[in-house]
Amino acid sequence: MHNTATGPVLSLRGVRVTTPETRPLLDVPAMDAHQGEAIWLRGASGLGKTTLMKALAGLWPHGAGTISSPDASMAFLPQRPYFPIGTVRDALAYPRAAGDYSVQALDMALEKVGLGHIAGIEFGRSDTRTGHGLSGGEQQRLALARLLLLQPQWALLDEPASALDQAAEAELFAMLRRELRETAFIIVAHRQPQGLGEVRAIDLGSAVVSTPSTLPQLPDTVPA
């Protein structure tokens, strides 16, 4: 289903995402995404949006059609990010090692997402699926901070701000757009992403593509 595109465009043609047992989940007849733009993939719950994101990331081989991905760096943030046992800096650097970055770079990333106050915390040897006691919003902030280190040209984000209020979301996404000006953001979310500037909405299941719109910026003083 996957091949490498010749230019800076991610394209889907005749894509059908299925279960491993070949049960159809979602059809995407055609879709193009260009580097630097922001795209909101929207659709009904249970439609298969998360599975489509996994397919775009090359993590879901079940289906048919063609996904042509640019020969460029790509980061995928799932709905429930994984945090390894260790320090907050270890969790931030994942999937690389914290030692691959300077302490200053790690702490700066945490500061930019509003988590500078937890930089030195050591996680206990608990179930990593619980987020080590971090709130849902803190977990999402920590996951988004990974983008500042990875500097991907393509960012695939599955419900990245569902635990944040809209003002906090707008503040975070505006910061990411400033820091990652050339990055394409493809986002699955239950509401239109705030703070990224022009956002093109694609209605999955109906193949309706909206004209890019710019949302008014909300106050960025409300923490989450």
Salt bridges, closest charged atoms under 4 A:
ASP27 OD1 - ARG16 NE 2.66
ASP32 OD2 - ARG13 NH2 2.98
GLU37 OE2 - ARG200 NH2 2.76
ASP100 OD2 - ARG96 NE 3.40
ASP107 OD1 - ARG89 NE 2.79
ASP127 OD2 - ARG129 NH2 3.14
GLU159 OE1 - HIS190 ND1 3.28
GLU169 OE1 - ARG191 NH2 2.65
GLU179 OE2 - LYS112 NZ 3.14
ASP203 OD1 - ARG42 NE 2.33
